[in-house]
Amino acid sequence: MNRPMPSSGSARRRSTETSAADLGLRTADLLAQGYRLALVAAHEDPDAFRLVYLFTAAGPDRREELVVRADREAPTVPTLAGVSFSAGRFEREMRDMYGIVPTNHPLARRLVRHQHWPVGWYPMRSDAGPPPAFGSTEDPYPFLTVQGPGVYEIPVGPIHAGVIEPGHFRISVVGETILKLKVRLWFTHKGIEKLMEGRTPSEALPLAERVSGDTAVGHSLAYSLAVEEALDWPVPSSAGVLRAVLLEMERLYNHVADIGALCNDVGYGILNSHASRIREQLLRLNADVTGHRLLRGAIAPGGAAVRTLPTVGQIRAIADEVAEIVELALNNSVVRDRFTGTSVLTAQRVRDVGALGYVARASGVDHDARRDHPFHEATAGVRAVIENGGDVLARFLVRAGEVQASAELLAELLAGASDGGAWQDMPTRVPSGQLSGVGLVEGWRGTIAQRIEIRPDGTIARLKIVDPSVLTWPALPMALAGTIVPDFPLTNKSFNLSYAGNDL
């Protein structure tokens, strides 16, 4: 039976209701056409569960949604794990949070909820109520045990040095060679998507901005784009330029930090010191531009605002200093030896798991939402920085190249930008019924996807958030297989994925 879909303000996105029986064939067809699965969102309607599968493709920007309904009392959906690795993980998340069972899933065990979480309690459901008693946290986690002569395990985390959030790595080793790495995340599930429900778009913005602290611009922009699409809310072109400027500034300070940290991990500490100095310059520049060192508070639904923009001279001077650091690093034989051939991730594996961002581009897979899903014409011609080695060196070179590319893009953007704000008030009349919108943004780690549904009363019914780390984390163990233990911290830093963006 065909039912009306939540309406959309975007002509680029098409939603089609399909049966559970046809879901696999429709998905395989979209994947064969070059689409990728960007997110899967579960929704609890009064009479059924509704699952929305968002597929995206570039050249031109295309967005297709497949919508499937599941029984309210005993919800099931046929698994897509056989055709999409990413789908298999989204399905396990839905089972943990909503109790929707993916039938015939090849890995039918928990993903988000640790073993001490209550059985039969699904926190995203409307009838979840207060959490029941949790079990003991002392029970052993059921890691896959690797056995054989000389095999032993090295545990790393979940508590790490510094201020990063928790994540546990179980490394199975023989001698110094890594046989298997198991990553265990979701130690600090924060319930952000649940907290969004019932808030107005303006009330929810501070949460969206804090999904991952180092990606405030990326997530607040994806959220704003989703809200604006849902409400058919146009924004001034000048606001799009300011947003693009802020996105590149966020990319700059994070890439500079990682360039230094990678040098530090192979013992070239002096270059890390200089990179840290440059990062501090950028953070102070951020504070001048927005009033916040991490660029918070500048983007909201309807527009963007800055206090004072940086000059092209400031940006180019910073890019020149970074280029000097990169040159010193690459001319050092120890750095090159440690980076080259370490933890190779092939292009095929990138495609298999759906990895994004600089990790994908370092393996020759060209995804960049600035060009593929532009929110302003100023970024539609962006040329992604591509390397084909797939090793730590390639991931380093992509970052180094993106610093220079961002500096050049900023020079173009700043020529058409001005201090102050550019806003459009929310429409006084919006489309009727429950509304939906999607935001796609190339954050510094990769493509961020957010999908929102807004009730007729103007409050949020559902916001699904997918940080690029969610899709890229599974690639880390693949890259580390067959390497040596001392390469683990270097490889992990070359990926530098977000725990916070994953553990929503």
N, C-alpha and C positions, 0 to 999 in steps of 0.2 A: 504494500500500500504506500503510495507516495504521500509524503507529508511536507509542508512548507519548511524550508531551511531558514535559520536566522539570516536576515538580510545583510547585505554588504554594500559599502560605499565604493568598492573597488571593481572596476570593469575587468581587471586582470585576474581576479579570483573567481573560480566557478565551483560551486558545491553541488554534488550529485549524491542522492541517496541510493545505496546499493544493498543487495541482500548479503547475508553472511556467506551464502553459497558462492556468490560471484566475487567476493572480496579478493580472493587470491588471484584470480585471473585478471581482474581490473588492476591490481597492484603490479603484477608481472608486466602487464602491457605498458603502464606508465614508466616503470623502471627501464624497460626496453627502449622507450622513447627518449631516455636521457634524464628523466626526472630523478630527484632524490627525495627520500622521506625526511622531511624537516622536523615534524613532531607528530605525536598522537595525543589527543586530549580526550579524556573521559568526562562525560557530563551526566548528571543525575536529573532526569526529567521526571515529572509526576508519575508517568505511566511506564517508563522504561529507562534504561541506560542508553546513552547515545555516544558513540565513539566517532571522533573526527580525525581522519588521517590527512595531513597536509603534505602535499608533494610540490616541489618547486623545480623550475628549470629556467635556463637562461637563453638569451638570443632568439626571440625577445623574452622579457620577464614574463614567466607563466606560473600560475599557482592553481593547483587542482586539489579539491577536497573530496574525499570519499567518506560518506557518512553511513554508519551501520548502527542498527538498534539491537539491544540485547534485552532479554527478559528481566523484568524488575526483581523477581523473587530468586531466580537462579541464573544470574547472568553469565553467559559464555560467548566466546567469539573464536572462530578458527584462527589458529596461529599463522602468522606470516613469517615466522623465523626461518622457514626453508628458502624464502626468496629474499629476505632482508634481515641482516644481522641487527641493524638498528631497531627494526620492528620488534624483534624478539626481546630486546631490553626494555623498550617502551611497554610491551605487554606484561613483563614481569613487574614493572613498576605499577601498572594499573591493577594487577592482582593484589599487590601489597597494600595499595592505598584505597581501592574500591571493592576488592573482592570479585572482580570480573575475571573469569578463568579463561586463559587461552588454551583451547583444547589441542591436545597432541603436541604441546610445546616440548622441544627436545631437552630443555633444561628447566624443568618445572620446580624450581625452588626459589626461596626468597631472594630479593635483590636489595631492596631499600631497608626493610625491617630486619634488624638483627635478631638473633635467636631468642633473646630475652623478651622481645615484644609479645604481647598477648596473642594467642591464637583466636581467629575469628573476629578480631576488632579491626575495622577498616576506617582509618581516621578521616578520610575525605568524604565519607558518606554523611548525609544530613542527620541520620539517626545514630551517629557514632557515640555521642554523649561523652562524658568524662572518661578518660582512659582507665581501664581496669588495672589491677595490679600487674606489674611487670615481673618477669622471672628473674632468676639470678644472673648477674653479669659475669659470674665466675665460671659458668659452663663453657667448655671448649667450643670454639667455632669450628664447624666441619670443613676445614681446608682439605683439599685433595692432597694426600700424602704421596710423595715421590720416594720410592724405595729402591735400594740396590747397593752394591759395595761402594763404600766411600761417600755415600750421599748424606748430606746434613742440611739443616735449615738455619737461615739467618733471619730473625725478625727485625723489622725496622718500623718504628712508630708503635702506636698511633700518635704519641706525643713527640713533636719535633722541636728542634732549636728554633728560636725566633718567634714570630707571631702568626705563622701559618696555622690553619685549622688542622684537625687530626685526620690521619689516614694511615692505614697499616699495610705494610708490604711484607709478604712471606716469600723469601727467596730460597729455593731448593738448589743446592750447589753440590758439585763434585769437584774437588780441588778448588780452583778459582772460577770454574766455568758455571754459568747460570743455566740450569736445566729448565726451570720454570719460575715465573714470578706471578704471584697472586696478589691483586690489589683489593683491599677491603675498605670501602668508603662508608658514607652515611652515618658517621658517628654523631654528628650534630644536626640531625634533621630538625629544621626550624619551623616547618609548617607555613612557609611564606605564601604558597598558593591558597591555603585555607584561610589565612589572615586577610587575603584580598577580598574574599567574598563579603558582600554587603556594604563595602566601602564605595564612596563616590570616586570617580577617576582622580580628582585632586587629592583626596584623602589617601589613596593608594600609592601615589607617586613616590613618597619617601621610601616605601618598602621596595618598589621597583628599582630605585636608584641604588639600593644597598644589597642587591642580590649577590654581587661580588664586588668588594670594596675597590679593587683596582680597575673596574669596568663601569664606573658610575655613568659615564656618558653613553656608552654602548647600550646599557640596559634601560636607562631613562629614555633614550631616543627610540629604541624598539617599542617600548611601552607607549610612548606618545604617538608614534606612527599607527599602532594598533587602535588606540582610542580614536584618533582622527579619522581613520578609515571607517570605523564602526559608526561614528556620528556624522559622517560626510562633512568633515570639518576642514576646510582649506586653510593653509597657512601661507603667509607671504613668502615669495621667493627669497627675500633677504634673510628670512629666518632659516631657510634651508642652507644658505651659505654659512651662517653662523654655526649651525649644527655640524656642518662638514668640517669647519675649522676646529671645533672642539673635539671631534672624533679623531682628527689627525694629531692633535696635541696629546690626547690620551695614548695614542699609539706610540708617539715619540718617547714619552717618559718611561713607558713600560719596556719597550725594546732596548733602550739605553741601559736600563737596569739589568736586563738579561744578558746583554753583550758583556757587561762587566762581570756578572756572576759566572758565566761560562769560562771566562779567562781565569777567574779565581779558583774554579774547580780543578784546573790543571796547574795550579801553583803560580800563576802570573798575577799576584796580588796587586802590584802597582797599577796595572791597567784597570782592575776593579775599583781601586781608589779614585782614579780619574773619572771612570764612568759614574761612580757614586757622586762625585763632585758635579758632573754635568746633570745628572738626574736631579740633584738638589736645585740647580739653576732652573730646570724645567718646572719643578714643583713650586718654586717661588714665582715663576712666570704664571703658572696656573692660578696661584692666589691673586696675582694682580688682575688676571683676566676675569675671574669669576668670584673671588672672595674665598675660595676654598682650594687647598692644595691638590685635592683629588677631583677638582672640577665639578663638584656637586652644586646643585641649585641653579644651573644655567639653562636647562632644557625642561620644558613642561608641555603638556598638550596645548596646542595653539601657537607655539613659537619658541623663541630663545632670547636670551639677553646676556650681554657681557658688560663688564665695567670698562675695560680698555683692552684693545687687541694688541698682540705682539707686533713688532715690526718685522718685515722681511729680513732685514739685517740681523736681528737677533736670532731668528730661526736658522739662517744660513751659517752664522758663526758657530752655532751649536752643531749643525750638521758637519761642518768642517772639522771640528774637534773630534766628533765620533769617527769620522773617516780616518783620522790619524790613529786613533786607538785600534781600529780594525786593521789598518796597515801594519802596525807594530805587532799585533797578535798573529797575523797570517805570515809575517816574515820570521816568526819564531819557530824553530824546528820542533820544539817540544809541543807547542800548541797544535801545530799541524799534524804531528804524529798522533796525538791523543784524539783529535777531532776526526781525522780521516778514516773512513771505514768503520767507525764505531756505531753500533746499534743501527744498522740499516733497516729502514722501513720501505718496502717496495711499493710502487704505485698500485699494484694489484691489491695489496693488503689495505692500503688507504681506501680504495674503492669498496673493498669487502666490508670493512667496519664502518665506513662513512665518516672517517676523520676529516677535520676541517682546518682552516687557517694556515698559519705558516708551516705546521706539520705536514699538511697535504701538499702545499706548494713546494716544499723542500723535496718531495718525492715526485714532482712533476705533474701533480694534479691541480689544475687551475680552477679554484673556486674563489671568488671575491665578490661579495654582495654589493660593494660600492658600484661595480660595473654590472653585475648580473641582476640586481634588484635595486636600482638607484632610487633614492628618495629626492634627489635633486640632479638636474642635468649636469651640474659641475663635476660630478664624479663618474658620469656614465662612460667617459673615455679613459678611465684609470687602467693602466697596464700593470698587471700583477707581477711581482718579482718571483721568478720561477727558477728552481734548481732541480736537478734530476738525481743527485747522489743518494738522497734519502738518509744520509748519516748525520752525525752531530755537526760536521762541517757544513753540510748543506743547510741545516736549520739555523746555524750561525750566519751564513751568508745571506739567507733570506731576510733575517732580521736586519743585518747591516744594510742590505739593499733597500728595505722598506723605510729605514730612517731617511735615506737620501730621497726616496720617492715621496715620502710624506712632506719633506722640506720643500720639494719642488711643487707639490700640490698646494701646500700652504701658501707659497708665493703667489700662485694663481688665484687662490681663494681670497687672500687678503686684499688683493687689488680691487675686489668688488664688495668688500665688507666694510662696515663702519661700526664704531662704538655705540653702545646702547642696546635697545631691545627691538624686536620685530614680532608683533603679536597679532593674532586674529581672535576675537572673542568667540566663545562657543556659540554655535548656531542657536537661535531662540526656538527654531522649529527643526526638529530632527525626525528622521524616518520613524514610522510607528513600529511597534512590536519589539521583540528582542533582537538586538543588533550584534553583529560580529565584525571583528577587524583583525588584521595580521600586520605585524611589524617585523621586517627583516633588515638587519644591520650588520655590516662587517666590523665587529669589535676587533680589538687588537689580537685576540686569540683566534678569531674566526667568526663565522656567521652566527649571530644571535637570532633566535626565532621566538616571538611571543604571539599568542592568539588570545583575544579577549572576547567575552560575550557580556553585553550590558542589558540589564532588564529595562522594561518600560518605565520604571520609576527612576532610572538614571544610576542605579547602583550596579556593581560588578557581580555578575552571576558566576563567572569563571575566568581565570587568567592562567593559561598554560605557559610556562617559561622553559626554554631550552637554551642553556648556555653551551657554547661550543665544546666545553670540557666534557659534557655529558656524552657526546658522541666520540670524542678523541681518546678518553681514558683507556678504552680497551686496546688501543694501538700500542700503548707503552709496553706491556708484557711481550707483545710480538716483536718489537724492536730489540728487546733485551735478551731474547732467547739466543744462547750460544755466545754471549759476550762474557766478560769477566766481572767479578764483584766490584773491583775499584771503578768500573765504568758506570755503576748504577747511579751514583749521585750526579755525575756529569750528564748522563742520558735523561734523568728525571728533570734536570734543570733545562735541558734543550727542548723538552716538551712544556715544562712549566704550566701545568694545568691547574685549574682552580678547584679546591675542595669546596669552598663556599658556594660557587656556582653550580656544583653538582649536588650538594647536600641541601636541597631546598626544604 
